[in-house]
Amino acid sequence: MRTEKVSFISSGKILAGLYHDAGNARTVIISHGFAGGKDSDKWTLTSKALTAAGYSVLRFDHSGCGESEGAFDDVT
């Protein structure tokens, strides 16, 4: 499994993510909960389990969370 940092733009802000490449086009997108983040233990372990099952995974920080641009106040 290969993991790479990725980024993309949403509403003019750069959002940070991680892509876990399991060598398969089947991909699960993980969107963390309110005030959470892509790097929580829950999503890290879930990503490992999904890639072990053959799924690629994209997990990312919403605007104003973790490594993504923006103010957390703008989320609400």
PQR file with spaces between the fields and no chain letter, atoms N, CA, C, O and H, PARSE charges and radii, in Angstrom:
ATOM       1  N    MET     1       0.844   -1.180    0.000 -0.4000 1.5000
ATOM       2  CA   MET     1       0.000    0.000    0.000 -0.0000 2.0000
ATOM       3  C    MET     1       0.886    1.239    0.000  0.5500 1.7000
ATOM       4  O    MET     1       1.844    1.334    0.768 -0.5500 1.4000
ATOM       5  N    ARG     2       0.560    2.164   -0.852 -0.4000 1.5000
ATOM       6  CA   ARG     2       1.277    3.424   -0.941 -0.0000 2.0000
ATOM       7  C    ARG     2       0.367    4.519   -0.419  0.5500 1.7000
ATOM       8  O    ARG     2      -0.814    4.561   -0.762 -0.5500 1.4000
ATOM       9  H    ARG     2      -0.218    2.087   -1.476  0.4000 1.0000
ATOM      10  N    THR     3       0.908    5.410    0.409 -0.4000 1.5000
ATOM      11  CA   THR     3       0.149    6.543    0.929 -0.0000 2.0000
ATOM      12  C    THR     3       0.809    7.826    0.458  0.5500 1.7000
ATOM      13  O    THR     3       2.028    7.977    0.545 -0.5500 1.4000
ATOM      14  H    THR     3       1.868    5.376    0.687  0.4000 1.0000
ATOM      15  N    GLU     4      -0.002    8.750   -0.042 -0.4000 1.5000
ATOM      16  CA   GLU     4       0.551   10.025   -0.470 -0.0000 2.0000
ATOM      17  C    GLU     4      -0.324   11.172   -0.001  0.5500 1.7000
ATOM      18  O    GLU     4      -1.545   11.050    0.091 -0.5500 1.4000
ATOM      19  H    GLU     4      -0.992    8.628   -0.113  0.4000 1.0000
ATOM      20  N    LYS     5       0.334   12.304    0.297 -0.4000 1.5000
ATOM      21  CA   LYS     5      -0.397   13.510    0.641 -0.0000 2.0000
ATOM      22  C    LYS     5      -1.003   14.072   -0.632  0.5500 1.7000
ATOM      23  O    LYS     5      -0.356   14.107   -1.678 -0.5500 1.4000
ATOM      24  H    LYS     5       1.327   12.404    0.222  0.4000 1.0000
ATOM      25  N    VAL     6      -2.247   14.509   -0.535 -0.4000 1.5000
ATOM      26  CA   VAL     6      -2.935   15.119   -1.663 -0.0000 2.0000
ATOM      27  C    VAL     6      -3.604   16.408   -1.189  0.5500 1.7000
ATOM      28  O    VAL     6      -3.785   16.625    0.009 -0.5500 1.4000
ATOM      29  H    VAL     6      -2.773   14.481    0.315  0.4000 1.0000
ATOM      30  N    SER     7      -3.962   17.242   -2.134 -0.4000 1.5000
ATOM      31  CA   SER     7      -4.729   18.443   -1.804 -0.0000 2.0000
ATOM      32  C    SER     7      -5.655   18.755   -2.961  0.5500 1.7000
ATOM      33  O    SER     7      -5.395   18.379   -4.104 -0.5500 1.4000
ATOM      34  H    SER     7      -3.815   17.065   -3.107  0.4000 1.0000
ATOM      35  N    PHE     8      -6.742   19.451   -2.649 -0.4000 1.5000
ATOM      36  CA   PHE     8      -7.682   19.875   -3.669 -0.0000 2.0000
ATOM      37  C    PHE     8      -8.378   21.139   -3.178  0.5500 1.7000
ATOM      38  O    PHE     8      -8.327   21.465   -1.992 -0.5500 1.4000
ATOM      39  H    PHE     8      -6.953   19.757   -1.721  0.4000 1.0000
ATOM      40  N    ILE     9      -9.017   21.836   -4.081 -0.4000 1.5000
ATOM      41  CA   ILE     9      -9.642   23.113   -3.748 -0.0000 2.0000
ATOM      42  C    ILE     9     -11.153   22.929   -3.627  0.5500 1.7000
ATOM      43  O    ILE     9     -11.795   22.298   -4.467 -0.5500 1.4000
ATOM      44  H    ILE     9      -9.059   21.572   -5.045  0.4000 1.0000
ATOM      45  N    SER    10     -11.694   23.498   -2.562 -0.4000 1.5000
ATOM      46  CA   SER    10     -13.142   23.507   -2.346 -0.0000 2.0000
ATOM      47  C    SER    10     -13.527   24.886   -1.828  0.5500 1.7000
ATOM      48  O    SER    10     -12.997   25.340   -0.814 -0.5500 1.4000
ATOM      49  H    SER    10     -11.173   24.011   -1.880  0.4000 1.0000
ATOM      50  N    SER    11     -14.429   25.541   -2.507 -0.4000 1.5000
ATOM      51  CA   SER    11     -14.876   26.892   -2.123 -0.0000 2.0000
ATOM      52  C    SER    11     -13.696   27.849   -1.952  0.5500 1.7000
ATOM      53  O    SER    11     -13.705   28.706   -1.069 -0.5500 1.4000
ATOM      54  H    SER    11     -14.859   25.172   -3.331  0.4000 1.0000
ATOM      55  N    GLY    12     -12.695   27.697   -2.794 -0.4000 1.5000
ATOM      56  CA   GLY    12     -11.543   28.593   -2.780 -0.0000 2.0000
ATOM      57  C    GLY    12     -10.497   28.288   -1.724  0.5500 1.7000
ATOM      58  O    GLY    12      -9.512   29.019   -1.619 -0.5500 1.4000
ATOM      59  H    GLY    12     -12.687   27.001   -3.512  0.4000 1.0000
ATOM      60  N    LYS    13     -10.674   27.251   -0.951 -0.4000 1.5000
ATOM      61  CA   LYS    13      -9.722   26.865    0.098 -0.0000 2.0000
ATOM      62  C    LYS    13      -9.036   25.553   -0.283  0.5500 1.7000
ATOM      63  O    LYS    13      -9.644   24.672   -0.891 -0.5500 1.4000
ATOM      64  H    LYS    13     -11.474   26.658   -1.037  0.4000 1.0000
ATOM      65  N    ILE    14      -7.759   25.442    0.087 -0.4000 1.5000
ATOM      66  CA   ILE    14      -7.026   24.207   -0.172 -0.0000 2.0000
ATOM      67  C    ILE    14      -7.277   23.237    0.979  0.5500 1.7000
ATOM      68  O    ILE    14      -6.997   23.541    2.139 -0.5500 1.4000
ATOM      69  H    ILE    14      -7.265   26.158    0.581  0.4000 1.0000
ATOM      70  N    LEU    15      -7.807   22.068    0.639 -0.4000 1.5000
ATOM      71  CA   LEU    15      -8.064   21.025    1.627 -0.0000 2.0000
ATOM      72  C    LEU    15      -6.969   19.972    1.532  0.5500 1.7000
ATOM      73  O    LEU    15      -6.561   19.580    0.439 -0.5500 1.4000
ATOM      74  H    LEU    15      -8.035   21.821   -0.302  0.4000 1.0000
ATOM      75  N    ALA    16      -6.502   19.522    2.684 -0.4000 1.5000
ATOM      76  CA   ALA    16      -5.422   18.545    2.760 -0.0000 2.0000
ATOM      77  C    ALA    16      -5.991   17.151    2.969  0.5500 1.7000
ATOM      78  O    ALA    16      -6.955   16.967    3.712 -0.5500 1.4000
ATOM      79  H    ALA    16      -6.833   19.841    3.572  0.4000 1.0000
ATOM      80  N    GLY    17      -5.385   16.169    2.306 -0.4000 1.5000
ATOM      81  CA   GLY    17      -5.845   14.802    2.451 -0.0000 2.0000
ATOM      82  C    GLY    17      -4.721   13.796    2.349  0.5500 1.7000
ATOM      83  O    GLY    17      -3.573   14.146    2.073 -0.5500 1.4000
ATOM      84  H    GLY    17      -4.601   16.318    1.702  0.4000 1.0000
ATOM      85  N    LEU    18      -5.062   12.562    2.572 -0.4000 1.5000
ATOM      86  CA   LEU    18      -4.161   11.424    2.396 -0.0000 2.0000
ATOM      87  C    LEU    18      -4.877   10.407    1.523  0.5500 1.7000
ATOM      88  O    LEU    18      -6.055   10.111    1.727 -0.5500 1.4000
ATOM      89  H    LEU    18      -5.994   12.279    2.797  0.4000 1.0000
ATOM      90  N    TYR    19      -4.150    9.877    0.550 -0.4000 1.5000
ATOM      91  CA   TYR    19      -4.694    8.848   -0.324 -0.0000 2.0000
ATOM      92  C    TYR    19      -3.915    7.570   -0.089  0.5500 1.7000
ATOM      93  O    TYR    19      -2.695    7.542   -0.251 -0.5500 1.4000
ATOM      94  H    TYR    19      -3.193   10.117    0.384  0.4000 1.0000
ATOM      95  N    HIS    20      -4.612    6.514    0.292 -0.4000 1.5000
ATOM      96  CA   HIS    20      -4.018    5.200    0.519 -0.0000 2.0000
ATOM      97  C    HIS    20      -4.343    4.354   -0.709  0.5500 1.7000
ATOM      98  O    HIS    20      -5.490    3.958   -0.915 -0.5500 1.4000
ATOM      99  H    HIS    20      -5.603    6.537    0.423  0.4000 1.0000
ATOM     100  N    ASP    21      -3.341    4.085   -1.509 -0.4000 1.5000
ATOM     101  CA   ASP    21      -3.526    3.382   -2.776 -0.0000 2.0000
ATOM     102  C    ASP    21      -3.358    1.885   -2.572  0.5500 1.7000
ATOM     103  O    ASP    21      -2.252    1.397   -2.338 -0.5500 1.4000
ATOM     104  H    ASP    21      -2.409    4.407   -1.343  0.4000 1.0000
ATOM     105  N    ALA    22      -4.463    1.166   -2.662 -0.4000 1.5000
ATOM     106  CA   ALA    22      -4.438   -0.292   -2.524 -0.0000 2.0000
ATOM     107  C    ALA    22      -4.324   -0.963   -3.886  0.5500 1.7000
ATOM     108  O    ALA    22      -4.451   -2.182   -4.001 -0.5500 1.4000
ATOM     109  H    ALA    22      -5.362    1.563   -2.852  0.4000 1.0000
ATOM     110  N    GLY    23      -4.079   -0.147   -4.931 -0.4000 1.5000
ATOM     111  CA   GLY    23      -3.953   -0.708   -6.264 -0.0000 2.0000
ATOM     112  C    GLY    23      -5.285   -1.120   -6.865  0.5500 1.7000
ATOM     113  O    GLY    23      -5.341   -1.979   -7.745 -0.5500 1.4000
ATOM     114  H    GLY    23      -3.976    0.843   -4.838  0.4000 1.0000
ATOM     115  N    ASN    24      -6.352   -0.504   -6.388 -0.4000 1.5000
ATOM     116  CA   ASN    24      -7.689   -0.860   -6.835 -0.0000 2.0000
ATOM     117  C    ASN    24      -8.486    0.414   -7.063  0.5500 1.7000
ATOM     118  O    ASN    24      -8.342    1.375   -6.307 -0.5500 1.4000
ATOM     119  H    ASN    24      -6.306    0.194   -5.673  0.4000 1.0000
ATOM     120  N    ALA    25      -9.314    0.436   -8.078 -0.4000 1.5000
ATOM     121  CA   ALA    25     -10.136    1.612   -8.360 -0.0000 2.0000
ATOM     122  C    ALA    25     -11.259    1.802   -7.338  0.5500 1.7000
ATOM     123  O    ALA    25     -11.799    2.902   -7.212 -0.5500 1.4000
ATOM     124  H    ALA    25      -9.431   -0.345   -8.692  0.4000 1.0000
ATOM     125  N    ARG    26     -11.616    0.737   -6.606 -0.4000 1.5000
ATOM     126  CA   ARG    26     -12.647    0.872   -5.573 -0.0000 2.0000
ATOM     127  C    ARG    26     -12.077    1.740   -4.455  0.5500 1.7000
ATOM     128  O    ARG    26     -11.098    1.370   -3.807 -0.5500 1.4000
ATOM     129  H    ARG    26     -11.177   -0.155   -6.708  0.4000 1.0000
ATOM     130  N    THR    27     -12.698    2.897   -4.236 -0.4000 1.5000
ATOM     131  CA   THR    27     -12.167    3.856   -3.267 -0.0000 2.0000
ATOM     132  C    THR    27     -13.250    4.282   -2.293  0.5500 1.7000
ATOM     133  O    THR    27     -14.382    4.565   -2.683 -0.5500 1.4000
ATOM     134  H    THR    27     -13.493    3.197   -4.763  0.4000 1.0000
ATOM     135  N    VAL    28     -12.883    4.322   -1.019 -0.4000 1.5000
ATOM     136  CA   VAL    28     -13.759    4.812    0.038 -0.0000 2.0000
ATOM     137  C    VAL    28     -13.293    6.215    0.400  0.5500 1.7000
ATOM     138  O    VAL    28     -12.100    6.440    0.603 -0.5500 1.4000
ATOM     139  H    VAL    28     -11.963    4.092   -0.702  0.4000 1.0000
ATOM     140  N    ILE    29     -14.228    7.164    0.483 -0.4000 1.5000
ATOM     141  CA   ILE    29     -13.899    8.527    0.890 -0.0000 2.0000
ATOM     142  C    ILE    29     -14.358    8.705    2.327  0.5500 1.7000
ATOM     143  O    ILE    29     -15.528    8.500    2.652 -0.5500 1.4000
ATOM     144  H    ILE    29     -15.198    6.981    0.319  0.4000 1.0000
ATOM     145  N    ILE    30     -13.412    9.094    3.190 -0.4000 1.5000
ATOM     146  CA   ILE    30     -13.714    9.277    4.604 -0.0000 2.0000
ATOM     147  C    ILE    30     -13.831   10.765    4.891  0.5500 1.7000
ATOM     148  O    ILE    30     -12.898   11.534    4.660 -0.5500 1.4000
ATOM     149  H    ILE    30     -12.461    9.260    2.927  0.4000 1.0000
ATOM     150  N    SER    31     -14.981   11.151    5.392 -0.4000 1.5000
ATOM     151  CA   SER    31     -15.270   12.530    5.772 -0.0000 2.0000
ATOM     152  C    SER    31     -15.466   12.554    7.281  0.5500 1.7000
ATOM     153  O    SER    31     -16.467   12.049    7.790 -0.5500 1.4000
ATOM     154  H    SER    31     -15.739   10.526    5.580  0.4000 1.0000
ATOM     155  N    HIS    32     -14.521   13.135    7.987 -0.4000 1.5000
ATOM     156  CA   HIS    32     -14.581   13.115    9.451 -0.0000 2.0000
ATOM     157  C    HIS    32     -15.768   13.901    9.982  0.5500 1.7000
ATOM     158  O    HIS    32     -16.384   14.677    9.252 -0.5500 1.4000
ATOM     159  H    HIS    32     -13.708   13.545    7.573  0.4000 1.0000
ATOM     160  N    GLY    33     -16.082   13.700   11.238 -0.4000 1.5000
ATOM     161  CA   GLY    33     -17.206   14.377   11.871 -0.0000 2.0000
ATOM     162  C    GLY    33     -16.870   15.789   12.314  0.5500 1.7000
ATOM     163  O    GLY    33     -15.749   16.262   12.127 -0.5500 1.4000
ATOM     164  H    GLY    33     -15.582   13.070   11.831  0.4000 1.0000
ATOM     165  N    PHE    34     -17.833   16.443   12.891 -0.4000 1.5000
ATOM     166  CA   PHE    34     -17.690   17.818   13.354 -0.0000 2.0000
ATOM     167  C    PHE    34     -16.527   17.931   14.328  0.5500 1.7000
ATOM     168  O    PHE    34     -16.447   17.172   15.293 -0.5500 1.4000
ATOM     169  H    PHE    34     -18.744   16.059   13.042  0.4000 1.0000
ATOM     170  N    ALA    35     -15.632   18.869   14.084 -0.4000 1.5000
ATOM     171  CA   ALA    35     -14.459   19.156   14.928 -0.0000 2.0000
ATOM     172  C    ALA    35     -13.466   18.000   14.960  0.5500 1.7000
ATOM     173  O    ALA    35     -12.590   17.965   15.825 -0.5500 1.4000
ATOM     174  H    ALA    35     -15.697   19.486   13.300  0.4000 1.0000
ATOM     175  N    GLY    36     -13.586   17.061   14.039 -0.4000 1.5000
ATOM     176  CA   GLY    36     -12.647   15.947   13.973 -0.0000 2.0000
ATOM     177  C    GLY    36     -11.522   16.255   13.012  0.5500 1.7000
ATOM     178  O    GLY    36     -11.248   17.417   12.710 -0.5500 1.4000
ATOM     179  H    GLY    36     -14.297   17.089   13.336  0.4000 1.0000
ATOM     180  N    GLY    37     -10.875   15.215   12.535 -0.4000 1.5000
ATOM     181  CA   GLY    37      -9.793   15.384   11.586 -0.0000 2.0000
ATOM     182  C    GLY    37      -9.419   14.064   10.943  0.5500 1.7000
ATOM     183  O    GLY    37      -9.730   12.994   11.467 -0.5500 1.4000
ATOM     184  H    GLY    37     -11.097   14.272   12.780  0.4000 1.0000
ATOM     185  N    LYS    38      -8.755   14.147    9.812 -0.4000 1.5000
ATOM     186  CA   LYS    38      -8.375   12.957    9.055 -0.0000 2.0000
ATOM     187  C    LYS    38      -7.359   12.096    9.792  0.5500 1.7000
ATOM     188  O    LYS    38      -7.258   10.899    9.526 -0.5500 1.4000
ATOM     189  H    LYS    38      -8.503   15.016    9.386  0.4000 1.0000
ATOM     190  N    ASP    39      -6.605   12.689   10.715 -0.4000 1.5000
ATOM     191  CA   ASP    39      -5.521   11.969   11.373 -0.0000 2.0000
ATOM     192  C    ASP    39      -5.894   11.365   12.721  0.5500 1.7000
ATOM     193  O    ASP    39      -5.016   10.922   13.462 -0.5500 1.4000
ATOM     194  H    ASP    39      -6.688   13.662   10.931  0.4000 1.0000
ATOM     195  N    SER    40      -7.174   11.342   13.045 -0.4000 1.5000
ATOM     196  CA   SER    40      -7.581   10.733   14.316 -0.0000 2.0000
ATOM     197  C    SER    40      -7.291    9.230   14.266  0.5500 1.7000
ATOM     198  O    SER    40      -7.239    8.635   13.190 -0.5500 1.4000
ATOM     199  H    SER    40      -7.887   11.701   12.443  0.4000 1.0000
ATOM     200  N    ASP    41      -7.109    8.639   15.418 -0.4000 1.5000
ATOM     201  CA   ASP    41      -6.845    7.196   15.491 -0.0000 2.0000
ATOM     202  C    ASP    41      -7.945    6.398   14.797  0.5500 1.7000
ATOM     203  O    ASP    41      -7.674    5.407   14.118 -0.5500 1.4000
ATOM     204  H    ASP    41      -7.151    9.123   16.293  0.4000 1.0000
ATOM     205  N    LYS    42      -9.177    6.839   14.973 -0.4000 1.5000
ATOM     206  CA   LYS    42     -10.321    6.136   14.377 -0.0000 2.0000
ATOM     207  C    LYS    42     -10.181    6.037   12.865  0.5500 1.7000
ATOM     208  O    LYS    42     -10.360    4.959   12.300 -0.5500 1.4000
ATOM     209  H    LYS    42      -9.396    7.644   15.524  0.4000 1.0000
ATOM     210  N    TRP    43      -9.862    7.146   12.201 -0.4000 1.5000
ATOM     211  CA   TRP    43      -9.791    7.137   10.743 -0.0000 2.0000
ATOM     212  C    TRP    43      -8.491    6.529   10.233  0.5500 1.7000
ATOM     213  O    TRP    43      -8.455    5.977    9.133 -0.5500 1.4000
ATOM     214  H    TRP    43      -9.716    8.023   12.661  0.4000 1.0000
ATOM     215  N    THR    44      -7.438    6.623   11.010 -0.4000 1.5000
ATOM     216  CA   THR    44      -6.179    5.973   10.627 -0.0000 2.0000
ATOM     217  C    THR    44      -6.357    4.453   10.639  0.5500 1.7000
ATOM     218  O    THR    44      -5.957    3.775    9.692 -0.5500 1.4000
ATOM     219  H    THR    44      -7.467    7.072   11.903  0.4000 1.0000
ATOM     220  N    LEU    45      -6.949    3.923   11.698 -0.4000 1.5000
ATOM     221  CA   LEU    45      -7.172    2.477   11.807 -0.0000 2.0000
ATOM     222  C    LEU    45      -8.200    1.986   10.786  0.5500 1.7000
ATOM     223  O    LEU    45      -8.049    0.903   10.220 -0.5500 1.4000
ATOM     224  H    LEU    45      -7.274    4.474   12.467  0.4000 1.0000
ATOM     225  N    THR    46      -9.241    2.780   10.555 -0.4000 1.5000
ATOM     226  CA   THR    46     -10.245    2.410    9.552 -0.0000 2.0000
ATOM     227  C    THR    46      -9.611    2.338    8.169  0.5500 1.7000
ATOM     228  O    THR    46      -9.905    1.426    7.397 -0.5500 1.4000
ATOM     229  H    THR    46      -9.363    3.660   11.015  0.4000 1.0000
ATOM     230  N    SER    47      -8.743    3.294    7.854 -0.4000 1.5000
ATOM     231  CA   SER    47      -8.050    3.303    6.558 -0.0000 2.0000
ATOM     232  C    SER    47      -7.179    2.063    6.389  0.5500 1.7000
ATOM     233  O    SER    47      -7.154    1.462    5.315 -0.5500 1.4000
ATOM     234  H    SER    47      -8.504    4.035    8.481  0.4000 1.0000
ATOM     235  N    LYS    48      -6.472    1.683    7.438 -0.4000 1.5000
ATOM     236  CA   LYS    48      -5.626    0.482    7.371 -0.0000 2.0000
ATOM     237  C    LYS    48      -6.465   -0.765    7.135  0.5500 1.7000
ATOM     238  O    LYS    48      -6.089   -1.628    6.342 -0.5500 1.4000
ATOM     239  H    LYS    48      -6.493    2.172    8.311  0.4000 1.0000
ATOM     240  N    ALA    49      -7.599   -0.863    7.821 -0.4000 1.5000
ATOM     241  CA   ALA    49      -8.466   -2.030    7.650 -0.0000 2.0000
ATOM     242  C    ALA    49      -9.062   -2.082    6.250  0.5500 1.7000
ATOM     243  O    ALA    49      -9.144   -3.153    5.649 -0.5500 1.4000
ATOM     244  H    ALA    49      -7.905   -0.162    8.466  0.4000 1.0000
ATOM     245  N    LEU    50      -9.476   -0.940    5.730 -0.4000 1.5000
ATOM     246  CA   LEU    50     -10.058   -0.907    4.392 -0.0000 2.0000
ATOM     247  C    LEU    50      -9.032   -1.252    3.317  0.5500 1.7000
ATOM     248  O    LEU    50      -9.347   -1.981    2.377 -0.5500 1.4000
ATOM     249  H    LEU    50      -9.410   -0.070    6.218  0.4000 1.0000
ATOM     250  N    THR    51      -7.808   -0.739    3.443 -0.4000 1.5000
ATOM     251  CA   THR    51      -6.787   -1.065    2.440 -0.0000 2.0000
ATOM     252  C    THR    51      -6.391   -2.535    2.530  0.5500 1.7000
ATOM     253  O    THR    51      -6.085   -3.158    1.514 -0.5500 1.4000
ATOM     254  H    THR    51      -7.551   -0.147    4.207  0.4000 1.0000
ATOM     255  N    ALA    52      -6.394   -3.087    3.733 -0.4000 1.5000
ATOM     256  CA   ALA    52      -6.102   -4.515    3.881 -0.0000 2.0000
ATOM     257  C    ALA    52      -7.175   -5.362    3.197  0.5500 1.7000
ATOM     258  O    ALA    52      -6.906   -6.473    2.741 -0.5500 1.4000
ATOM     259  H    ALA    52      -6.643   -2.581    4.559  0.4000 1.0000
ATOM     260  N    ALA    53      -8.395   -4.821    3.132 -0.4000 1.5000
ATOM     261  CA   ALA    53      -9.500   -5.514    2.465 -0.0000 2.0000
ATOM     262  C    ALA    53      -9.527   -5.230    0.960  0.5500 1.7000
ATOM     263  O    ALA    53     -10.408   -5.721    0.253 -0.5500 1.4000
ATOM     264  H    ALA    53      -8.614   -3.919    3.503  0.4000 1.0000
ATOM     265  N    GLY    54      -8.570   -4.445    0.471 -0.4000 1.5000
ATOM     266  CA   GLY    54      -8.459   -4.194   -0.958 -0.0000 2.0000
ATOM     267  C    GLY    54      -9.050   -2.898   -1.469  0.5500 1.7000
ATOM     268  O    GLY    54      -9.105   -2.677   -2.679 -0.5500 1.4000
ATOM     269  H    GLY    54      -7.855   -4.046    1.045  0.4000 1.0000
ATOM     270  N    TYR    55      -9.494   -2.037   -0.565 -0.4000 1.5000
ATOM     271  CA   TYR    55     -10.058   -0.749   -0.973 -0.0000 2.0000
ATOM     272  C    TYR    55      -9.007    0.349   -0.865  0.5500 1.7000
ATOM     273  O    TYR    55      -8.242    0.383    0.099 -0.5500 1.4000
ATOM     274  H    TYR    55      -9.450   -2.217    0.417  0.4000 1.0000
ATOM     275  N    SER    56      -8.966    1.241   -1.843 -0.4000 1.5000
ATOM     276  CA   SER    56      -8.182    2.461   -1.703 -0.0000 2.0000
ATOM     277  C    SER    56      -9.004    3.417   -0.852  0.5500 1.7000
ATOM     278  O    SER    56     -10.228    3.306   -0.791 -0.5500 1.4000
ATOM     279  H    SER    56      -9.588    1.214   -2.626  0.4000 1.0000
ATOM     280  N    VAL    57      -8.326    4.366   -0.188 -0.4000 1.5000
ATOM     281  CA   VAL    57      -9.018    5.268    0.733 -0.0000 2.0000
ATOM     282  C    VAL    57      -8.518    6.697    0.537  0.5500 1.7000
ATOM     283  O    VAL    57      -7.316    6.935    0.421 -0.5500 1.4000
ATOM     284  H    VAL    57      -7.331    4.457   -0.237  0.4000 1.0000
ATOM     285  N    LEU    58      -9.451    7.640    0.503 -0.4000 1.5000
ATOM     286  CA   LEU    58      -9.125    9.057    0.560 -0.0000 2.0000
ATOM     287  C    LEU    58      -9.736    9.606    1.829  0.5500 1.7000
ATOM     288  O    LEU    58     -10.949    9.528    2.024 -0.5500 1.4000
ATOM     289  H    LEU    58     -10.428    7.446    0.597  0.4000 1.0000
ATOM     290  N    ARG    59      -8.903   10.162    2.696 -0.4000 1.5000
ATOM     291  CA   ARG    59      -9.407   10.845    3.889 -0.0000 2.0000
ATOM     292  C    ARG    59      -8.854   12.258    3.870  0.5500 1.7000
ATOM     293  O    ARG    59      -7.709   12.480    3.476 -0.5500 1.4000
ATOM     294  H    ARG    59      -7.918   10.225    2.538  0.4000 1.0000
ATOM     295  N    PHE    60      -9.667   13.213    4.297 -0.4000 1.5000
ATOM     296  CA   PHE    60      -9.257   14.604    4.192 -0.0000 2.0000
ATOM     297  C    PHE    60      -9.783   15.422    5.365  0.5500 1.7000
ATOM     298  O    PHE    60     -10.728   15.029    6.049 -0.5500 1.4000
ATOM     299  H    PHE    60     -10.597   13.033    4.618  0.4000 1.0000
ATOM     300  N    ASP    61      -9.139   16.576    5.578 -0.4000 1.5000
ATOM     301  CA   ASP    61      -9.589   17.528    6.591 -0.0000 2.0000
ATOM     302  C    ASP    61     -10.516   18.539    5.940  0.5500 1.7000
ATOM     303  O    ASP    61     -10.190   19.104    4.896 -0.5500 1.4000
ATOM     304  H    ASP    61      -8.372   16.895    5.022  0.4000 1.0000
ATOM     305  N    HIS    62     -11.659   18.768    6.549 -0.4000 1.5000
ATOM     306  CA   HIS    62     -12.576   19.799    6.072 -0.0000 2.0000
ATOM     307  C    HIS    62     -11.948   21.174    6.285  0.5500 1.7000
ATOM     308  O    HIS    62     -10.985   21.307    7.040 -0.5500 1.4000
ATOM     309  H    HIS    62     -11.923   18.309    7.397  0.4000 1.0000
ATOM     310  N    SER    63     -12.484   22.183    5.631 -0.4000 1.5000
ATOM     311  CA   SER    63     -12.007   23.555    5.770 -0.0000 2.0000
ATOM     312  C    SER    63     -11.979   23.964    7.241  0.5500 1.7000
ATOM     313  O    SER    63     -12.954   23.774    7.969 -0.5500 1.4000
ATOM     314  H    SER    63     -13.266   22.075    5.018  0.4000 1.0000
ATOM     315  N    GLY    64     -10.857   24.525    7.664 -0.4000 1.5000
ATOM     316  CA   GLY    64     -10.717   24.980    9.042 -0.0000 2.0000
ATOM     317  C    GLY    64     -10.346   23.891   10.027  0.5500 1.7000
ATOM     318  O    GLY    64     -10.272   24.147   11.229 -0.5500 1.4000
ATOM     319  H    GLY    64     -10.066   24.679    7.073  0.4000 1.0000
ATOM     320  N    CYS    65     -10.110   22.678    9.545 -0.4000 1.5000
ATOM     321  CA   CYS    65      -9.733   21.557   10.420 -0.0000 2.0000
ATOM     322  C    CYS    65      -8.375   21.012    9.986  0.5500 1.7000
ATOM     323  O    CYS    65      -8.030   21.048    8.805 -0.5500 1.4000
ATOM     324  H    CYS    65     -10.169   22.470    8.569  0.4000 1.0000
ATOM     325  N    GLY    66      -7.614   20.511   10.949 -0.4000 1.5000
ATOM     326  CA   GLY    66      -6.340   19.866   10.636 -0.0000 2.0000
ATOM     327  C    GLY    66      -5.431   20.722    9.781  0.5500 1.7000
ATOM     328  O    GLY    66      -5.139   21.868   10.122 -0.5500 1.4000
ATOM     329  H    GLY    66      -7.895   20.482   11.908  0.4000 1.0000
ATOM     330  N    GLU    67      -4.980   20.156    8.655 -0.4000 1.5000
ATOM     331  CA   GLU    67      -4.042   20.836    7.782 -0.0000 2.0000
ATOM     332  C    GLU    67      -4.709   21.645    6.665  0.5500 1.7000
ATOM     333  O    GLU    67      -4.013   22.227    5.833 -0.5500 1.4000
ATOM     334  H    GLU    67      -5.217   19.225    8.378  0.4000 1.0000
ATOM     335  N    SER    68      -6.021   21.690    6.633 -0.4000 1.5000
ATOM     336  CA   SER    68      -6.724   22.405    5.568 -0.0000 2.0000
ATOM     337  C    SER    68      -6.848   23.888    5.879  0.5500 1.7000
ATOM     338  O    SER    68      -6.872   24.304    7.038 -0.5500 1.4000
ATOM     339  H    SER    68      -6.586   21.217    7.309  0.4000 1.0000
ATOM     340  N    GLU    69      -6.927   24.679    4.800 -0.4000 1.5000
ATOM     341  CA   GLU    69      -7.099   26.119    4.941 -0.0000 2.0000
ATOM     342  C    GLU    69      -8.507   26.457    5.411  0.5500 1.7000
ATOM     343  O    GLU    69      -9.428   25.642    5.342 -0.5500 1.4000
ATOM     344  H    GLU    69      -6.908   24.341    3.859  0.4000 1.0000
ATOM     345  N    GLY    70      -8.638   27.680    5.887 -0.4000 1.5000
ATOM     346  CA   GLY    70      -9.942   28.179    6.286 -0.0000 2.0000
ATOM     347  C    GLY    70     -10.065   28.306    7.790  0.5500 1.7000
ATOM     348  O    GLY    70      -9.230   27.815    8.549 -0.5500 1.4000
ATOM     349  H    GLY    70      -7.890   28.341    5.944  0.4000 1.0000
ATOM     350  N    ALA    71     -11.112   28.968    8.193 -0.4000 1.5000
ATOM     351  CA   ALA    71     -11.395   29.164    9.625 -0.0000 2.0000
ATOM     352  C    ALA    71     -12.463   28.164   10.055  0.5500 1.7000
ATOM     353  O    ALA    71     -13.451   27.955    9.351 -0.5500 1.4000
ATOM     354  H    ALA    71     -11.791   29.367    7.576  0.4000 1.0000
ATOM     355  N    PHE    72     -12.256   27.552   11.210 -0.4000 1.5000
ATOM     356  CA   PHE    72     -13.229   26.597   11.716 -0.0000 2.0000
ATOM     357  C    PHE    72     -14.603   27.251   11.866  0.5500 1.7000
ATOM     358  O    PHE    72     -15.624   26.596   11.653 -0.5500 1.4000
ATOM     359  H    PHE    72     -11.453   27.722   11.782  0.4000 1.0000
ATOM     360  N    ASP    73     -14.638   28.516   12.225 -0.4000 1.5000
ATOM     361  CA   ASP    73     -15.910   29.228   12.393 -0.0000 2.0000
ATOM     362  C    ASP    73     -16.724   29.251   11.109  0.5500 1.7000
ATOM     363  O    ASP    73     -17.951   29.333   11.159 -0.5500 1.4000
ATOM     364  H    ASP    73     -13.809   29.048   12.398  0.4000 1.0000
ATOM     365  N    ASP    74     -16.060   29.181    9.954 -0.4000 1.5000
ATOM     366  CA   ASP    74     -16.768   29.197    8.678 -0.0000 2.0000
ATOM     367  C    ASP    74     -17.505   27.897    8.395  0.5500 1.7000
ATOM     368  O    ASP    74     -18.371   27.860    7.521 -0.5500 1.4000
ATOM     369  H    ASP    74     -15.063   29.115    9.913  0.4000 1.0000
ATOM     370  N    VAL    75     -17.181   26.839    9.112 -0.4000 1.5000
ATOM     371  CA   VAL    75     -17.825   25.542    8.905 -0.0000 2.0000
ATOM     372  C    VAL    75     -19.279   25.598    9.348  0.5500 1.7000
ATOM     373  O    VAL    75     -20.149   24.962    8.752 -0.5500 1.4000
ATOM     374  H    VAL    75     -16.477   26.869    9.822  0.4000 1.0000
ATOM     375  N    THR    76     -19.528   26.363   10.394 -0.4000 1.5000
ATOM     376  CA   THR    76     -20.887   26.388   10.948 -0.0000 2.0000
ATOM     377  C    THR    76     -21.724   27.366   10.213  0.5500 1.7000
ATOM     378  O    THR    76     -22.901   27.533   10.531 -0.5500 1.4000
ATOM     379  H    THR    76     -18.821   26.880   10.878  0.4000 1.0000
